[in-house]
Amino acid sequence: MRLNGRRQSSNVSDRRGTTGRKIGIGGGIIGVIVIAAVTLFSGGGITDVLHNVISQGGITMGDGGGSGHQLDQEDQRLFDLASKVLAGTEDVWAQEFARQGWGEYRCPKMVVYTGTVSSACGTGTAQMGPFYCSADETVYIDLDFFRDMQQNIGASGDFAYAYVIAHEVGHHVQHLLGTLDRAHDAMASMSERESNRMSVRLELQADYYAGVWARLDDRQFGSIEPGDIENAIQAASKIGDDYLQRKATGREMPDSFNHGRSAQRVAWLQKGLDTGDPLQGDTFTPDYDQL
């Protein structure tokens, strides 16, 4: 991904090395992500995630801060990448909101942390992966997640990392458009199965918005290089609920899916990349089986 000469966002707060306690993972990061995803989108909050993961033997807390290693050149490179990608989302979505007549785009903040972090949505942990909190309009990310993507699920590359960030910003776009709140209000009165299905619709639309951003960013800045799209598609295919559940437990539990199957995530990301049009990302009208 071409980012040389690109500006960095002024909306990034660097809390690395100043937050959290050392965390040990039992059963691997993939299992923790599955527990976290199921909890969050079954109506639970981030504090519920932490409770459920601990209760299932997923996390043990110990003394000490940070992510367990000293910051190095790769940490700084990833920080610069995250800051530049966030800036790219600011440029693209501000322009698109104006073009669509959606009003002024309010840029989200990003907190880069190590270990654990406090947010307006509760306590977050690195092992949950990046998350967006609409209560404080902030994306939270521990950059070690990118290392874990490569080591644990075989997904890597700067454009794949940019996709992860753009997906979280996609939730911010949903928040600004009212989609996120309407969906969450509806989920509060749904069964667990139907609530999970609504969550899948939200997540697939965030994937679509990530693809839209990537296409528009490339048009504006020429950011996509050969192999980039393949890396993002590979990442999307490795974070589908079916793939993660099979990897963690050896079986699928479709009624607990809350982000979508790998094939669905790839398809909606690809559609966003192909169209570059936020108006073609309706994941709420089609029948669930047609997503």
Secondary structure, DSSP 8 states (H G I E B T S, - for coil): ---TT----S-EEEETTTS---EEESS-HHHHHHHHHHHHTTT--HHHHHHHHHHTT-EEE-S--SSSS---HHHHHHHHHHHHHHHHHHHHHHHHHHHHT-------EEEEESSEEEETTEEEEGGG--EEETTTTEEEE-THHHHHHHHHH---SHHHHHHHHHHHHHHHHHHHHTHHHHHHHHHTTS-HHHHHHHHHHHHHHHHHHHHHHHHHHHHHH----TTHHHHHHHHHHHSSHHHHHHHHHSS--GGG-SS--HHHHHHHHHHHHHH--GGG---SSS-GGG-
